[in-house]
Each structure stands twice: as structure tokens, then as C-alpha cells.
């Protein structure tokens, strides 16, 4: 008979692609984990993992078994979640991923309020790139993610949080600083500072530059950074310009004497920010209270999509 423990071991090996690491994460010895998986394979008369490959990969039938195992484990965990909801027990852990272009601006808005209101909930937060969040959600290594949508990924659900406008931040010495409003096709020029590859905000900027039939990669890049804060300082001290999301428009940015904020185009570009989770998600009550806490503290003008157009980052 298949056991929950065997399914947990199988999923762990698929997640970490290494028997020793999987055994450590499951708090058992490697021989014990290997024996249980071998026992399951013998009972099913199949091979779940191709052990000749490094890292280990599932066989074709093994992948289907693993997908079903994840669903079974999610439903098993759902029983405990239902009991907690019935008892109105708001406790437990919530593992969350958030993208770097949101973390420094969004987290300070809601973390204090959330921890005070729900002291029995442990919120584990990791700052990750969007594709890493999606991959970890699919492997149940994260419960939820906060990132820019739409992502249009099978098995991933999107719950919209807010919409923020995108603005140009330009050094006073640059020619674009003389314009009241900058058109999207003017952005792909000399002096543009970008986030490095892998950041969804970089992809949005490139897509916006090509909004009027320009090639996506025809941008002049002096330097690429993983931090919007670094890029802001570069614009102020070295010249050039960049794009910033609305939450990044701090008082220091708005009142800076070296650079200024400009609107982009006749129809403001927007980025849609959502809380995302996989179809196997079981901590619905914890997600709802976190979602509602964020909705309460974000600026009211960001709550609804009114004007402007959403700039996508994922094709």
C-alpha cells in the first residue's frame, strides 16, 4: 500500500534532484529514503527516477506519478487547513516570494500591520526573480508569490492586488528632461539604465520601448544592475535616465534636485501586481488575511485599473 511518507520522499527527490539533500530535508537517513522509494517502485512495477543522470531526473511515467503525488499531498494537508479554519486558528507558516523591484517599497507598507494583527503566523519571505517564484510555486517550495502579472502559466492562479504607473526618471542634464511628456519610442536611446536580465521590470521596459514597432533589444545600455536603488543613484550622479514603478517614487525621488520624474506617453503604462499561488495551495485563510492586509495599506490610487495600458513582461 502506498503511504503518505513514500509520496513525501518522492516529491522531495523531485524537488531537490538529489537523494542526500532530499533525505536531509525530510529529516531521515539517505538509505531510509532510498529504500522507501525503491519499495514504492517495486509495488507499482515502474521506475520513478532515472538514477543514471546527474542530477537525478524522473522517468516519463515517474513524472506523472510525481504530479499525482503532489496533488495527493496537497489534499492531505488540506484536511489540517480545514480544521484550522473551522477553529479560526490563524497560525502556521506562510512561505512567500517577492520580486526585487517590489520588495523594498511594498514590504514596509504591510509587514508591521500584518505581524501585529497575526502574531501566530510566521511569514517566511524570499526575494526572488519572477521565473524562480513560478518554478518554486510549481514545486510547492513556496506558498504564494507577489509579482507582476499576467504570467499566463498553467496551474498558477493570479489574484490582483494593485496597478502602478511607470514613470521616467531622468537626470536634469539629459535632453529628455526638457520634455513635458516622453513618448515610448523615445525611451530606447542613449543613456538608458536597465535592470539586469531576469528581472521582469527590465522586460517591461524593453517591451515598452518596442511599443511602437521598435525592436525589443535596440536599447543602448551603459550598465545593468539588479537593484532599482542603485540605478536611481546612477541617474542622479552619473546622468542618463531609467524607468521607475510608482511605489519607487519616494519623497527623495520626487524632490531630488539632480533628476526629475516624467510621464510616459498619452496612455500611462501600468504594471499589474498580483498575489499568485498554485492550484495545490491549501492555506487559503492565511492567504486571504495577507491579501486583505496589503489591500488595506496600499495607496488608494493604485487599487483599481482606471486609465493606462498594462505592459506585459512575459511572452
Residue pairs with C-beta under 8 A, 6 or more apart in sequence:
1 43
2 40
2 43
2 44
3 36
4 72
4 73
4 76
5 36
6 36
6 37
6 39
6 40
7 69
7 72
7 73
8 26
8 73
9 22
9 26
9 28
9 33
9 36
9 37
10 37
10 40
10 48
10 65
10 66
10 69
11 66
11 69
11 70
11 73
11 140
12 22
12 23
12 25
12 26
12 33
13 19
13 22
13 33
13 37
13 49
13 56
14 49
14 58
14 66
14 139
15 22
15 25
15 139
15 140
15 141
16 22
16 25
17 55
17 56
17 57
18 55
18 56
19 30
19 33
19 34
19 56
20 30
22 33
23 29
23 30
23 32
23 33
23 34
26 33
37 48
37 49
40 48
41 47
41 48
44 65
46 59
46 61
46 62
46 65
47 59
47 61
47 62
48 58
48 59
48 61
48 62
48 65
48 66
49 56
49 57
49 58
49 59
49 62
50 56
50 57
50 58
50 59
50 62
58 65
58 66
70 140
70 280
71 280
73 140
73 280
74 140
74 280
74 281
74 282
77 282
78 282
81 282
81 283
81 284
81 285
83 89
84 90
84 91
84 92
84 285
85 284
85 285
89 120
90 118
90 120
90 121
90 285
90 286
90 289
91 120
91 121
92 120
92 121
92 122
92 283
92 286
93 121
93 122
93 123
93 124
94 121
94 122
94 123
94 124
94 143
94 144
94 283
94 286
94 287
94 290
95 124
95 126
95 141
95 142
95 143
95 144
96 123
96 124
96 125
96 126
96 142
96 143
96 144
96 145
96 146
96 290
97 125
97 126
97 127
97 128
97 132
97 133
97 136
97 137
97 142
97 144
97 145
97 146
97 147
98 106
98 107
98 125
98 126
98 127
98 128
98 133
98 145
98 146
98 147
99 127
99 128
99 129
99 130
99 133
99 146
99 147
99 148
99 199
99 200
99 201
100 127
100 129
100 199
100 226
100 227
100 228
101 148
101 195
101 199
101 200
101 201
101 228
101 245
101 248
102 146
102 147
102 148
102 245
102 247
102 273
103 125
103 127
104 228
104 229
105 245
105 247
105 248
105 250
106 146
106 247
106 273
106 294
106 298
107 125
109 294
109 297
109 298
110 293
110 294
110 296
110 297
110 298
111 123
113 293
113 296
113 297
114 121
114 123
114 289
114 290
114 293
115 121
115 123
117 289
117 293
118 289
121 286
121 289
123 290
126 142
128 136
128 145
129 198
129 199
129 200
130 145
130 147
130 148
130 151
130 199
130 200
130 313
130 314
131 198
133 142
133 145
133 147
133 276
134 145
134 151
134 153
134 156
134 276
136 142
136 145
137 144
137 145
137 156
137 276
137 277
137 278
138 155
138 156
138 278
140 278
140 280
143 277
143 281
143 283
143 286
143 287
144 275
144 276
144 277
144 281
144 287
144 290
145 275
145 276
145 277
146 161
146 273
146 274
146 275
146 276
147 200
147 273
147 274
147 276
148 200
148 201
148 204
148 271
148 272
148 273
148 274
148 313
149 158
149 160
149 272
149 273
149 274
149 276
150 158
150 272
150 310
150 312
150 314
151 158
151 276
151 314
152 314
155 278
155 279
156 276
156 277
156 278
156 279
157 276
157 277
157 278
157 279
157 281
158 274
158 275
158 276
159 274
159 275
159 276
159 277
159 291
160 272
160 273
160 274
161 273
161 274
161 275
161 291
161 294
161 295
161 298
162 273
162 295
162 298
162 302
162 303
163 270
163 271
163 272
163 273
163 302
163 303
163 304
163 305
163 308
163 310
164 245
164 246
164 247
164 270
164 271
164 273
164 302
165 245
165 246
165 268
165 269
165 270
165 308
166 204
166 205
166 208
166 243
166 244
166 245
166 246
166 264
166 268
166 269
166 270
166 271
166 311
167 243
167 244
167 245
167 246
167 249
167 261
167 262
167 263
167 264
168 176
168 182
168 187
168 241
168 242
168 243
168 244
168 261
168 262
168 263
168 264
169 232
169 235
169 241
169 242
169 243
169 244
169 253
169 259
169 260
169 261
169 262
170 176
170 177
170 182
170 235
170 240
170 241
170 259
170 260
170 262
171 177
171 191
171 235
171 236
171 238
171 239
171 240
171 241
171 258
171 259
172 257
172 258
172 259
172 260
173 239
174 191
174 239
174 240
174 241
176 182
176 186
176 189
176 241
176 262
177 259
177 260
177 262
179 186
179 262
180 262
180 263
181 262
181 263
181 264
181 265
181 266
182 262
182 263
182 264
182 265
183 212
183 264
183 265
184 208
184 209
184 211
184 212
184 264
184 265
184 269
185 209
185 211
185 212
185 214
187 205
187 208
187 209
187 219
187 243
187 264
188 209
188 210
188 214
188 218
188 219
188 220
189 220
190 220
190 240
191 220
191 222
191 239
191 240
191 241
192 205
192 219
192 220
192 221
192 222
192 240
192 241
192 242
193 221
193 222
193 223
193 224
193 225
193 231
193 234
193 235
193 240
193 241
193 242
194 202
194 205
194 206
194 219
194 221
194 224
194 225
194 231
194 242
195 201
195 202
195 205
195 224
195 225
195 226
195 227
195 228
195 231
196 202
196 224
196 225
196 226
197 224
199 226
200 313
200 314
201 228
201 243
201 245
201 271
201 313
202 224
203 313
203 314
204 243
204 269
204 271
204 311
204 312
204 313
205 243
206 216
206 217
206 219
207 216
207 311
207 312
207 313
208 243
208 264
208 269
208 311
209 216
209 218
209 219
210 216
210 218
211 265
211 311
222 240
223 234
225 231
225 234
228 242
228 244
228 248
231 242
232 242
232 244
232 248
232 253
234 240
234 242
235 241
235 242
235 259
236 256
236 258
236 259
237 258
241 259
243 264
244 253
244 261
245 271
246 302
247 302
249 261
253 259
253 261
254 261
267 307
267 308
267 309
268 307
268 308
268 309
269 308
269 309
269 311
270 305
270 308
270 309
270 310
270 311
271 310
271 311
271 313
272 305
272 310
275 287
275 290
275 291
275 294
277 287
281 287
295 303
